[in-house]
Amino acid sequence: MSENLFIDSPLKGALIPLAAVGDEIFSSGVAGKGIAIKNPDGKLIAPFSGKVEFIAEPGVIGLKSFGGVDLLIHVGLNTCKFIGESFKPQVSAGNIIRRGQVLLTFDPKEMTCEGFDATTPVVVTNPENFGDIVFELGGQRIFAQRIDRKGFFFTLKKFLCYNLRGGIDYGQYQA
């Protein structure tokens, strides 16, 4: 059996189940198993030591722990259309990071004022390598949701269409 995985939350805020997120790519589990942080504080820190795999504008970061955890952090929902100046990366792709290091700062109030939701999904993209995945923040502890394969391929198709078209609403391209 795979080892259980405990991950510190990379942001302060309220931990919520990924299924409660208003973005189907995350709530369906197609991106992996995880949680989300509602009302984040705007200071993204490394939840473990490892490496920055990529940073995509605005506010999307991929990390890999030295223990093999692939983690995707997507600051805010539908932020590909956000043109604010609040995202300030403190690291670059390829950097070695240590637990607790600041990775990115942002202004959640600016996002909200511009009509965006600052809720931040945090997803383990290789959950098959682990047993239960638990995220912790202070006294909060939440188990990452199980992937629901129902509708998986349709959701994956929408996700790929959306990203391959540079953030254009995929709804108009449904077969």
Sequence and secondary structure as in RCSB ss.txt:
>XXXX:A:sequence
MSENLFIDSPLKGALIPLAAVGDEIFSSGVAGKGIAIKNPDGKLIAPFSGKVEFIAEPGVIGLKSFGGVDLLIHV
GLNTCKFIGESFKPQVSAGNIIRRGQVLLTFDPKEMTCEGFDATTPVVVTNPENFGDIVFELGGQRIFAQRIDRK
GFFFTLKKFLCYNLRGGIDYGQYQA
>XXXX:A:secstr
    EEEE SS SEEEEGGGSS HHHHTSTT EEEEEES  SEEE SSSEEEEEEETTTEEEEEETTS EEEEE 
SBSGGG   S  EESS TT EE TT EEEE  HHHHHHTT B  EEEEES GGGSS EEEEETTEEEE      T
THHHHHHHHHHHHHTTS  GGGG  
